């Protein structure tokens, strides 16, 4: 991955908001390993492992739902208030965008 692409991804990462609509990057492959998820970034060659909450967030990143909707859906699935998980999910999505796993 060249420097220009990395800088663009960092810029996208900083622009994440509750209204953003994240989508899985085309160069990412995923494999469910219940209850977790394994992700492989074909551009960088790095792979990642999520916990069950990360797997649920990843499943929601379909390019149709806003970050706010993803937070609500994941909070409901785990029976916790959205306010309680909002910061963690925003951080997770920001990290994933920064690693090139998501388009925002």
C-alpha positions as CSV (number, residue, x, y, z in Angstrom):
1,X,0.0,0.0,0.0
2,X,1.5,3.3,-0.9
3,X,1.8,6.4,1.2
4,X,-1.0,8.3,-0.6
5,X,-3.5,5.5,0.1
6,X,-2.5,5.4,3.7
7,X,-3.0,9.1,4.1
8,X,-6.4,8.9,2.5
9,X,-7.4,6.1,4.9
10,X,-6.3,8.2,7.8
11,X,-8.4,11.1,6.6
12,X,-11.4,8.9,6.2
13,X,-10.8,7.5,9.7
14,X,-10.9,11.0,11.3
15,X,-14.2,11.8,9.5
16,X,-16.2,9.0,11.1
17,X,-19.4,10.2,12.7
18,X,-22.7,8.7,13.8
19,X,-24.1,9.5,10.4
20,X,-21.3,7.7,8.5
21,X,-22.2,4.6,6.6
22,X,-19.3,2.1,6.9
23,X,-18.9,-0.7,4.3
24,X,-16.5,-3.6,4.1
25,X,-13.5,-2.8,1.9
26,X,-13.3,-4.8,-1.3
27,X,-9.9,-6.2,-0.4
28,X,-11.0,-7.7,2.9
29,X,-12.0,-11.3,3.3
30,X,-13.7,-12.6,6.4
31,X,-14.4,-15.9,8.0
32,X,-16.8,-16.6,10.8
33,X,-15.2,-18.5,13.7
34,X,-18.2,-18.4,16.1
35,X,-18.4,-16.4,18.2
36,X,-15.6,-14.4,16.6
37,X,-14.6,-13.2,13.2
38,X,-11.3,-13.5,11.3
39,X,-10.5,-10.7,8.8
40,X,-7.8,-10.6,6.2
41,X,-6.7,-7.4,4.5
42,X,-5.4,-8.6,1.1
43,X,-3.7,-5.2,0.5
44,X,-1.6,-5.3,3.6
45,X,-1.4,-9.0,4.3
46,X,-2.5,-8.5,7.9
47,X,-5.2,-10.5,9.5
48,X,-7.3,-9.6,12.5
49,X,-9.5,-11.4,15.0
50,X,-12.5,-9.9,16.7
51,X,-14.5,-10.8,19.8
52,X,-18.2,-11.5,19.6
53,X,-19.1,-7.8,19.7
54,X,-16.6,-7.0,17.0
55,X,-18.1,-9.8,14.9
56,X,-21.6,-8.3,15.3
57,X,-20.3,-4.8,14.4
58,X,-18.5,-6.3,11.3
59,X,-21.8,-8.0,10.2
60,X,-23.6,-4.7,10.3
61,X,-21.1,-2.9,8.1
62,X,-23.0,-3.5,4.9
63,X,-22.8,0.0,3.4
64,X,-26.5,0.6,4.1
65,X,-26.6,1.3,7.9
66,X,-25.3,4.4,9.6
67,X,-22.9,4.1,12.6
68,X,-25.9,5.2,14.8
69,X,-28.0,2.3,13.5
70,X,-25.1,-0.2,14.0
71,X,-24.7,1.0,17.6
72,X,-28.4,0.5,18.2
73,X,-28.5,-2.9,16.6
74,X,-25.4,-4.2,18.5
75,X,-26.6,-2.8,21.8
76,X,-30.0,-4.5,21.4
77,X,-28.4,-7.8,20.4
78,X,-26.2,-7.8,23.6
79,X,-28.9,-6.3,25.8
80,X,-27.0,-3.1,26.8
81,X,-27.9,0.6,26.5
82,X,-26.6,2.2,23.3
83,X,-24.9,4.9,25.3
84,X,-22.9,2.3,27.1
85,X,-21.3,0.9,23.9
86,X,-21.3,3.9,21.6
87,X,-17.7,5.0,22.4
88,X,-16.3,1.5,22.1
89,X,-18.0,0.9,18.8
90,X,-16.9,4.3,17.4
91,X,-13.3,3.5,18.4
92,X,-13.6,0.0,16.9
93,X,-15.0,1.4,13.6
94,X,-12.3,4.1,13.5
95,X,-9.6,1.5,14.1
96,X,-11.0,-0.7,11.3
97,X,-11.2,2.2,8.9
98,X,-7.6,3.1,9.8
99,X,-6.5,-0.5,9.0
100,X,-8.2,-0.3,5.6
101,X,-10.9,-2.8,6.5
102,X,-13.7,-0.4,6.1
103,X,-14.7,2.3,3.6
104,X,-16.5,5.2,5.3
